[in-house]
Amino acid sequence: MRAQSSATQPTAIAVDTPPAARERVSAGTLQAALGVVAFSLTFPATAWGLEGFGPWSLVAVRSVLAALIAGGCLLALRIPLPERRHLPGLAVVAAGVVLGFPMLTTLALQTSTTSHAAVVVGLLPLTTAALSALRVGTRPSRTFWTAALAGAAAVVAFTVQQSGGALSTADLYLFGALLVCAAGYTEGGRLARMMPGWQVIGWALVLCLPLSVPAAAIALAYEPVTLTAHAVAGLLWVAAGSQFLGLVVWYRGMAAIGIPKASQLQLAQPLLTLVWSVLLLGEHLTVAAPLTAAAVLVCIAVTQRARG
């Protein structure tokens, strides 16, 4: 009996942690991290775009351009239309990620710095994990929640300190963006378990075309446009990088490692945004940046190891 028990133990371990599963988790973590890097450039790119476009024009045109890229990929690969049962979920993704978050954050960035707007991203992982628990039924462990709260608190404290401790009138836009984006991430992560992640955001973008095309035409007619190098570069990045490619790898990563764990990788996003803000916008950081970065990395490591 003892020999039989010792013989079966390695088999159980192999079943619990097969190499293919470990590779899938590693690939999913890398894809989610690439999505975070892409998203970290969104606020600085939006600030660049606002140098030449009005807020409504920038959001509408970025949605149209991203939809054209996504639609071209769907047509080239002859992807069939999504099943009818997936349409409500795609509508949530479209409303939250394609329209709601870009519009609300763009309006906020008219009067807010990118550092202040990063507060939204600092709270987004926690909100996404909470909505995931309600929508998908995930139940992360107490260790997971403790590390997530600690990381969110560190990020919020750092970003509020960067903005001088004052809350701007743009906060209503930012908190609204936080809620709609978390809902879109949660629903997109759920759908990415049933269809490829790039198809989730692709169909969500295409579904918005009946709204984004006329909105772009009207906005461009009423808002002045100045085609500077910064404005064009910012528009192209938020359309191709943030709105499509970033969300493709992000949803694939969420499908592989789970919504709560993937969302915690976004704890590093505000700090990355602040780095880009220094390099691209000339903003200044305090000496608290490396200390906060170290605390956030520790929290990310804990959440990635915590079992739900």
Number of C-alpha atoms within 10 A of each C-alpha: 6 6 7 8 9 10 11 10 10 11 10 11 10 10 10 10 10 11 11 9 13 11 11 14 18 15 16 23 24 17 23 30 22 19 26 26 19 25 25 26 24 26 27 26 27 28 24 21 30 25 18 22 26 20 23 21 26 27 30 27 22 26 29 23 22 27 28 18 18 24 19 13 15 18 10 9 9 9 11 8 9 13 7 7 8 13 14 11 19 24 20 20 29 25 20 25 25 29 22 22 25 27 20 22 27 28 19 23 22 15 12 20 19 27 27 27 27 25 23 24 26 27 25 25 28 22 20 26 27 20 21 25 16 12 13 14 10 16 16 18 12 12 15 23 20 14 21 27 16 16 28 25 16 19 28 21 15 25 25 17 15 19 17 9 12 10 11 14 11 20 18 12 20 24 19 16 26 25 19 21 28 26 24 25 27 30 26 31 27 22 21 23 15 11 15 16 23 22 22 27 30 27 21 25 30 22 19 19 18 10 14 24 17 13 19 19 13 14 20 18 11 11 14 11 16 13 12 14 13 18 21 18 16 27 26 20 22 29 27 21 21 25 27 25 23 26 28 24 24 31 32 27 30 27 24 22 19 22 26 29 26 31 29 30 23 27 29 26 25 30 25 20 25 26 21 20 23 15 12 15 15 10 14 12 15 9 7 11 16 12 11 19 20 12 15 26 15 14 24 24 13 19 26 17 11 16 13 15
